[in-house]
């Protein structure tokens, strides 16, 4: 058994965890897309406003905030407000996606 001064067994370390990929599709710091664990999450400021995953269309939340987040939502869904979910429905869908 290999170890170190703390007594941890380092002979069989866990596999590395892939780092999430983050980008700003509009080059604005208040809007980003994060890809992690096969799921893509869209954030306006610090709030998740949409997500998509394998075999799942993009799920978009209704705008409960203001015009800037509205622009972010329109960037994601092309302005299709009819397909957006209520806050409660979005939260439930988000919980079951991960």
N, C-alpha and C positions, 0 to 999 in steps of 0.2 A: 504494500500500500504506500503510495506516494503522499506526501503531505507538505505542510509548511508550518511555520511557528504557531499559526492559529488552530492547527489540527484539522484543517479542511482537506478532503481528498481531492487532489487536482489531477489524478490520473485519468479520469473520464469526464471531462467538462461537458456541459450541455452544448448543443449546437448553437451557433450564433443566431441571434434574432435579427431578421432583416429590418433595416432602418426604413421608416416611412419616407415616401417621396413627397416633397412639398413644392408647389409652384404657384405663381401669381399670374393667371392667364391674361389679366388686363394690365399687368405691371403696376398695380396699385397694392399697397401693403394691407389694405382693409378687406381684400377679397382673395381667398386662396383655395386651392384644391389639394387635398391630402390623400395619397394612395397608401393604404396599409392593410395587410392581410387579405388582399384580393378585393377590398371594398374601396371605392372612391367617395370621399366626403368633401362637400363644398362648405366653406365658411364665409359668412359676412361678419366682419369684425371677429368676435370670438364665438359666434353662434352657428351651429350646424344648420344649414338651410336646405340641404339636398344630399342625397347619397345614391350610389348605384353599386351593383355587385354582379358576380357571375349569374347569368340567367335572370337578371332583374333589371327592368327598365329604370331610368332615373326617377327617383321619388323626390318631389319638390314640395316644400312647405309654403303655405300661404304667407303673404306679407303682413306681419303684425307690427312693423316698425316704421320705416319711412322711405323716402325716395331713393336713397343710396342703396339700401338693401333691395328695393324694388328693381333697380338696375341690375344688381347681381343676379336676382331671380330670373329676370328676362334674358340675361346672358346664358343662363343654364337651359331654360326651356323655351326660348324664343318668344316669350310673352304669352304663352298658353296658360292663362290664369285658370281656366276651367279644370285643368288636370291637377292643380295644386291641392294638397291635403290641409285640413284644419290642423291647428297646433297639436291637439290631442291625438288625432289619427296619425300624424307624422311621427310623434314621439313613440307611439306603439309600433309603427312600422320600423323605426330605427332600432328599437330594442330587440325586435325579433330578427333583424338582419345580421347582427354580429354574434 
